[in-house]
Amino acid sequence: MRSVSRLPVIAIAIVGAFLTFSPAATALVTVGQIAPGTNPETSCEFSQSYDEIQIVSGAAPSYTVPVSGVLTSWSTNAAAGSGQTMGMKVFRPIGPGQFLVVGHNGPNLLAPSVINTFPVNIPVLAGDILGVAVTPGLPEAGGAPTACAFTTLNPLDVIAYKSGSVPDGGVVVPEAESNFNESRLNVSATLLPPPAISAITPAKGSIKGGSNVVLTGLNFASVTGVTFGGVPAVFAVNSEGQITAVSPASKKITKVPVTVTTIAGAATAVQTFSYEGCKVPGLGGKKLKAAKKTLRNKDCKVGKVKKTGDATANTGKVKKQNPKPGKILAPGTKVNVTLG
C-alpha cells in the first residue's frame, strides 16, 4: 500500500551547481537536490519497495549527469523518526520510457533529522539520471516514513516510479506518479569529472629524469597515476588544478605524451614532454673548431683536448674521442678528444 502525504510547502531556494575552471577549482559537481529545511516533509509512506526517477527537472540543479565521470558520494536530508531507510540509484535512458539501472548504493539506515552522506564509486555517463530506491522502514527501529521527495509547486518537476527494486543491469519502465507532480526527489550526489591538462611547465628535461614538471589543469582529485610516455612518475597533487611530477628517465631523445589518471578517467596533454640529451656524434677527422660546432648541435660539449705530435688547436684533427659515437648521455656531456 502506497500513500503520499503533503505538508505545508516550504519556500525553496534552488541554487545551481557550476564547475569553476581555475588552478584551485573544486572538481566536484553537485547533481540533484536534497530537501530544504531542518524538518523535511515525510512524503513516502509505503509497504513495499519502489524505484523513483526524477524524469524532469524544472530548474537547476538538474538530476541529470552533465558530463561523464564518477559519483563519489550521495546525500539525503532525513526526516524525524527512527527506522528510515533509503538508497540511491543511477538510471540510464535507453529508449522512450525505458531506463537501465547502471549503479546503486543501499538502501541504508538513515540517521534522523540530519543530512546523511554515503561514499560511493559509481562510473556514470553524461545523460544518466539520479534517482532513489525507497523501501519500507525497519519496524524494529521504528519504521518511520522517509522524506524521499519534497514539494516545489513547479509543474516541470516530475517524478516517475516503478514498484519493486530492479537490480543493476535491469531495465525499468516507470510510470508518472500523479501524486508526485510538482515534486523533486530528496537526493543529491557529488560528481567527479575526468581530468584535463592545459599546460606542462617545463615541457622538456634531461633523459636522466629528475625534472620537476608542473601540470596545470582541472579535476586533479583522486589522482591514481601520472605517466610520461607510459612510464609511471612520482607525483604530488598540489591542488585540484595542479600536480608536480618528477620526470622518469628515458633511453631515447624523444617527445612523449604526459597522462594523468584519476578514478574518473584519464587525460593526455596536447603538449608533449621533450627528453633532451647528448647523442655523441662521430668526430673523427674534424678539426677542433668543427668538432665543437658538431658537439653543440648534439647538445654536447668539448671536454679535455689532448694534442699529439706537432698537432695544434688550429691544425690538428680528431684521432680519438671518449665517449664513443652513438652513446646517448645527459645534456651537456663533455666529450674528450685527441688531436693528431
Disulfide bonds with the S-S distance in Angstrom:
Cys44-Cys148 1.49
Cys278-Cys300 1.91
